[in-house]
Amino acid sequence: MMNDKQKATIYELRQQGLVYRRIAARLGISANTVKGFIYRKGITSQAAAKTKSEGCCPQCGADISLVKERKSRKFCSDACRHAWWKAHEHIIDRRAWYSCVCAGCGKAFKSYGNNKRKYCDHACYISDRYKKEVVAQ
């Protein structure tokens, strides 16, 4: 639940043109909570809402300092970048899938990004490399 102070702060920050994610990061609440409150109250921004490229980290909502004559950054840190991509793996368009046959057990498997892979997993590698006997599964 939001208190009256948070509601007033949301209204004030939205009037300044901040996006839901940045408001939520400042107040320590969910961006969806902010979005729902703004939608229900019909609050509109007086200034144009800032876009992603204007320095707001999509993971934590922190400000990103932009350096003139350098490529703009989307994330504030590598930790935020890794966390965001881990949470959004469904966005990645993975095209480098290869069909392979395991040298240990003989099963077909798919490998991402490596068409020279020999084994389906580490257990098959160990079994084939050191024991030289593969137990039929």
Secondary structure, 3 states (H helix, E strand, C coil): CCCHHHHHHHHHHHHCCCCHHHHHHHHCCCHHHHHHHHHHHCCCCCCCCCCHHHCECCCCCCECCCCCCCCCCCCCCHHHHHHHHHHCHHHCCCCCEEEEECCCCCCEEEEECCCCCCCCCHHHHHHHHHHCCCCCC
